Structures are given as structure tokens and as C-alpha cells.
Amino acid sequence: MKLKTHIQQFINRLLIVSFIILLCSSCQENEESIAQEDLETEVEEEVEVEETIDPTYILPDIDLNNWKVTLPIGAPDEIEPPKILTYATNETLKPFFYNDSINGALVFYTYPGSSTANSSYSRTELREQMIPGSNSTNWTFKQGGRLKGTLSVSNVSKKSDGDYDKIIIMQIHGRLTNEQRDLIGQKDNNAPPMLKIYWQDNIIRVKTKTLNDPNADSLQILETTSWGNDDGYNFPVEVGFDKFTIEIIATEGRMEVILNETMSKVYDSEHIIKWGVFENYFKAGNYLGSTDNTAFSTVKYYDLTITH
């Protein structure tokens, strides 16, 4: 009888121990499962944070193969293709000509400094080169040309009267051929700019050249002093510091300036017709109309294209 009792007690103890072991094993599996779920949640949260702070880089839609840039430093310094194509790593260009990769823009920054031979003002400005690295090949109105760009003025200094300093953002500049230069005995190939487009006090202002004497002969027409300025034209809307689009279309005897693809100013007078004797090239960028030592301006170009 005693033996039977001992055996029964042993079996009961064994069952209790087995139950405890099974219970502990189940608890451990639950703890491991919970820990694994917590770990997966932390990983997912980390991934979500990384995706949130990861920036998106956007590059401007501008092909610089047919442009050189003039800077407000040096004599002044000019960077031509192909060197201009590495502007992002060029230490000379970096302070004046760089990417805003958040907004997808090419930034032009300038201040009063070095200027070109025929100007008192400084610039960070592109000059068209139909043949990369050469200024000698240009176009006439008969051949035609089209320049289109999307840009914004992001910052500009103010004058003492509270008005903003003006900026030239696009140009059609004239050029004498070598034969024309020699014919009038001029030392260089410079001719007047037929077209200047300004950002001035939040509006777009257009200035063109007109002959002082409409009866000037073929030699007189080539002289810079034969050309004066028209009264100018202001587009009837403010662009302010917002993004806007300018398009210039030059054809034989005609020039058109289009703002935001909706507003247009056409020039087709005898002055434009007689301008046809000159070669031309486009310019675009940031040409600051101030020599005050505290002046500055920043212009951003998002896209810029030329066709001929």
C-alpha cells in the first residue's frame, strides 16, 4: 500500500514539473515573438524616417555647350566651353554660378566689381557661342534666332530711395564683322545691343535701339553713335520675385518679346529692318545696373534654350 502511494506521489510530481516546463517554454516563445515584433516595428519606423528626410535633387534644364560666362572678378574672368561644363566643381565659378538643386535652378550671383571694356557695370552673364569656345561665328536677323528661358529674381539690393536696383536678364547684342570693323576703322568688333530686357521694380521692361537719323547711309549705320535708345516698354503686370518665362524671337525685319506665353511686344519698324546689317548673339543672366559697393543681385534660371 505504501509503495503504491509513493508511486502515485512520484507521478504527480512528474506531471507538475512537466507542466511547469511547458508553461515556461510557452512564455519564452511569447516573449521572443513580442521582441521580434517590436524590432520589426523599430526597423519600419527607421526606414520611414530615412525616406522622409532624404532630399530630392533637381538639376536645371540648361545645356551650357554653347555658352560662356563672364564674372565680376578678374579682367573680368570668362569661362568658356568645355570648362564651363564642370561649373559645379570649379572654384572660380562657385561663388557666382552654381546649382540650386532643391528648386532645380542655375543661380547667377553678382555684385559691383570687374566690368567689360564697354560698360561700367558688373555681371554674371552668359554669352552665346554658336561654335563653342569662339566669338567669331554669330547670326543675323535674316538667319533668325529664338531664346527662351524660365527664371526668377530671388534677391536684389535697394537704392537709397527705396527702389530696387535694376537687372538686365536677357539681351540681343550686336557685333561687327571683321570687314565692317575695318571699313569704319574701329579697333574692336563691338556694336550696340539691339535689345535689353530688364527686371526693374517688379516688372519686365524692354529697351531697344533706334537710328538717330533714319536716313543714315550704310557706313553711318555701322557706327555705335548712330544708334540711340527708344522710350522703352513695360509689360502691364508685375512678376515680382515669382517665376516667369521670357521668349525672344528674331526674324528678318522683326523682333518679338513674349512674357509668360500670353503677353507680346512686337518690333517691326524701319529701325529693325536696317539693323539687319549686324551680326548678333544672345546673352542671359544677371547684369546688375548699380556700382554702389553694397549692391548685389541673385537671379535663378530653371531652363534656357536657343534655336536657330
C-alpha positions in Angstrom: 0.0 0.0 0.0 2.8 2.4 0.9 4.6 1.5 -2.3 1.5 2.4 -4.3 1.2 5.7 -2.6 4.9 6.6 -3.2 4.5 5.8 -6.9 1.4 7.9 -7.2 3.1 10.9 -5.5 6.1 10.5 -7.9 3.8 10.5 -10.9 2.0 13.7 -9.6 5.3 15.4 -9.1 6.5 14.5 -12.6 3.3 15.8 -14.1 3.7 19.1 -12.2 7.3 19.5 -13.3 6.3 18.8 -17.0 3.5 21.3 -16.8 5.9 24.0 -15.4 8.5 23.2 -18.2 5.8 23.5 -20.9 4.5 26.8 -19.3 8.0 28.4 -19.2 8.7 27.3 -22.8 5.4 29.0 -24.0 6.2 32.2 -22.1 9.7 32.3 -23.7 8.2 31.9 -27.2 5.7 34.7 -26.5 8.5 37.0 -25.2 10.6 36.2 -28.3 7.6 36.8 -30.6 6.9 40.2 -28.9 10.5 41.2 -29.1 10.7 40.3 -32.8 7.5 42.3 -33.5 9.0 45.3 -31.6 12.2 45.0 -33.6 10.4 44.9 -36.9 8.3 48.0 -35.8 11.5 49.9 -35.0 13.1 49.0 -38.3 9.9 50.1 -40.2 9.9 53.4 -38.2 13.6 54.0 -39.0 13.0 53.3 -42.7 10.1 55.7 -42.7 12.2 58.5 -41.1 15.0 58.0 -43.6 12.6 58.3 -46.5 11.1 61.4 -45.0 14.4 63.3 -44.7 16.0 62.0 -47.9 16.2 65.1 -50.2 15.3 65.1 -53.9 17.9 66.8 -56.1 16.8 68.6 -59.3 19.1 69.9 -61.9 18.3 72.9 -64.1 17.4 72.1 -67.7 20.3 74.1 -69.3 22.8 73.0 -71.9 26.0 75.1 -71.5 27.8 73.7 -74.5 27.1 76.9 -76.5 27.6 79.5 -73.7 30.5 81.2 -72.0 30.1 83.1 -68.7 31.5 86.5 -67.7 32.2 87.0 -63.9 32.5 90.2 -61.8 36.1 89.4 -61.0 39.5 89.4 -62.8 39.8 91.4 -66.0 36.9 90.2 -66.0 37.2 86.4 -65.9 35.4 84.4 -68.6 34.9 80.7 -68.6 34.2 79.0 -72.0 33.2 75.5 -73.0 34.2 72.9 -72.2 35.5 74.2 -68.9 32.1 75.8 -68.1 30.5 72.3 -68.1 32.3 71.5 -64.8 31.0 74.6 -63.1 29.8 72.6 -60.1 33.3 71.8 -59.1 35.0 74.9 -60.5 36.3 77.0 -57.5 36.4 80.2 -59.6 32.8 79.9 -60.6 31.3 78.5 -57.4 30.6 81.9 -55.6 28.8 83.3 -58.7 27.4 80.4 -60.8 26.0 77.3 -59.0 23.1 74.9 -58.7 20.0 75.3 -56.5 19.4 71.6 -56.6 16.3 71.8 -54.4 14.4 74.1 -56.8 16.2 72.9 -60.0 17.8 76.2 -60.9 21.1 77.6 -62.1 22.0 80.6 -59.8 23.6 83.7 -61.1 25.0 85.9 -58.3 26.8 89.2 -58.8 27.9 92.5 -57.2 29.9 95.6 -58.4 33.3 94.5 -59.4 35.1 94.0 -62.7 33.4 95.2 -65.8 33.9 94.7 -69.6 35.5 97.3 -71.8 32.3 99.0 -72.9 30.4 99.1 -69.6 30.7 100.4 -66.1 28.6 97.6 -64.6 29.4 94.1 -63.5 27.7 90.9 -64.3 27.5 87.1 -64.0 26.1 86.6 -67.5 26.1 84.0 -70.3 27.2 84.9 -73.8 26.1 82.7 -76.7 28.8 80.9 -78.7 27.4 79.2 -81.8 30.8 77.4 -82.1 31.9 76.5 -78.6 34.9 78.5 -77.5 34.7 81.1 -80.3 33.0 84.5 -80.5 33.6 84.8 -84.3 30.5 83.0 -85.6 27.2 84.8 -84.9 23.8 85.2 -86.6 21.8 87.8 -88.4 18.1 88.6 -88.2 17.7 87.1 -91.6 19.1 83.8 -90.3 16.9 84.2 -87.2 17.2 83.2 -83.6 15.0 82.2 -80.7 15.8 82.4 -77.0 13.5 81.1 -74.2 14.1 81.0 -70.5 12.2 80.4 -67.2 13.7 82.4 -64.4 13.1 84.4 -61.2 14.8 87.2 -59.4 15.3 85.8 -55.9 17.2 88.7 -54.2 18.3 92.2 -55.2 19.5 95.3 -53.3 17.7 98.6 -52.9 18.8 102.1 -53.7 18.7 104.9 -51.2 15.2 106.0 -52.5 13.9 102.5 -51.6 13.5 101.3 -55.2 15.2 98.0 -56.2 18.3 98.1 -58.3 17.6 97.1 -61.9 18.9 94.0 -63.6 19.4 93.1 -67.2 18.3 89.5 -67.6 18.4 89.0 -71.4 19.9 90.7 -74.4 20.4 90.6 -78.1 23.8 92.2 -78.6 25.2 93.4 -82.0 28.6 92.6 -83.4 30.6 93.9 -86.4 32.1 91.5 -88.8 35.9 92.0 -89.3 35.2 93.6 -92.7 32.7 96.1 -91.1 35.1 96.8 -88.3 38.0 97.6 -90.8 35.6 99.6 -93.0 34.9 102.2 -90.3 38.3 102.0 -88.7 37.1 100.6 -85.3 39.5 98.8 -83.0 37.1 96.1 -82.0 34.0 94.3 -83.2 31.6 95.8 -80.7 28.2 97.0 -81.9 25.3 98.3 -79.8 22.9 95.9 -78.0 19.6 95.9 -80.1 17.6 94.5 -77.2 17.8 94.7 -73.4 15.3 93.1 -71.1 15.2 94.4 -67.5 13.8 93.3 -64.3 13.0 96.7 -62.8 10.9 97.3 -59.6 9.0 94.0 -60.0 8.1 94.5 -63.7 9.7 93.5 -67.0 10.9 96.4 -69.1 12.1 96.2 -72.7 14.6 98.7 -74.3 15.6 98.7 -78.0 17.8 100.7 -80.3 16.6 103.2 -82.9 18.6 105.2 -85.5 19.1 108.8 -84.6 18.9 109.6 -88.3 16.6 107.2 -90.3 18.4 108.5 -93.4 21.9 107.4 -92.3 23.9 105.8 -95.0 25.4 102.2 -95.0 28.6 103.3 -93.3 27.0 105.6 -90.7 24.6 102.7 -89.7 27.7 100.7 -88.5 28.7 103.4 -86.0 27.6 102.9 -82.4 26.9 106.7 -82.1 24.3 106.4 -84.9 22.0 104.4 -82.5 20.0 105.8 -79.6 17.5 104.3 -77.1 13.8 104.1 -77.6 11.4 105.1 -74.8 11.1 101.6 -73.5 8.1 99.3 -72.9 6.8 98.0 -69.6 4.7 94.8 -69.6 1.5 95.6 -67.8 1.9 93.0 -65.0 4.1 92.6 -62.0 6.3 89.4 -61.9 7.9 90.4 -58.6 10.0 87.6 -57.2 7.9 84.8 -58.8 9.0 82.5 -61.6 8.3 83.8 -65.1 9.1 83.0 -68.7 10.6 85.2 -71.4 10.9 84.3 -75.1 12.7 86.4 -77.8 12.0 85.7 -81.4 14.2 87.4 -84.0 13.4 87.1 -87.8 14.2 89.3 -90.8 12.8 92.8 -90.1 11.0 91.7 -86.9 11.6 91.1 -83.2 9.1 89.8 -80.7 9.3 89.6 -76.9 6.8 87.3 -75.1 6.1 87.3 -71.4 4.6 84.1 -69.8 3.5 82.9 -73.2 0.5 85.3 -73.1 1.7 88.9 -73.5 3.7 90.1 -76.5 5.6 93.2 -77.7 6.4 93.3 -81.4 9.1 95.5 -83.1 9.0 95.7 -86.9 9.8 99.3 -87.7 12.4 100.6 -90.2 14.9 100.6 -87.3 14.7 96.8 -87.0 14.9 96.4 -90.8 18.1 98.5 -91.0 19.6 96.6 -88.0 19.8 93.6 -90.3 23.3 94.6 -91.3 24.7 93.5 -88.0 25.6 90.1 -86.6 24.1 89.2 -83.2 24.4 86.9 -80.2 22.1 86.2 -77.3 23.0 87.0 -73.6 21.2 85.8 -70.5 22.0 86.1 -66.8 22.4 88.7 -64.1 23.8 92.1 -65.3 23.5 94.5 -62.3 22.7 98.1 -63.0 24.5 99.6 -60.0 28.0 100.5 -58.9 27.2 101.0 -55.3 29.5 99.0 -53.1 26.6 97.5 -51.2 24.6 96.4 -54.2 24.0 92.8 -55.2 21.6 90.6 -57.1 20.7 86.9 -57.4 18.8 85.5 -60.5 17.8 81.9 -60.9 17.3 80.2 -64.3 15.3 77.0 -64.4 15.6 76.4 -68.1 17.2 78.2 -71.1 17.2 77.2 -74.7 18.4 78.6 -78.0 17.3 77.7 -81.5 18.4 79.0 -84.9 
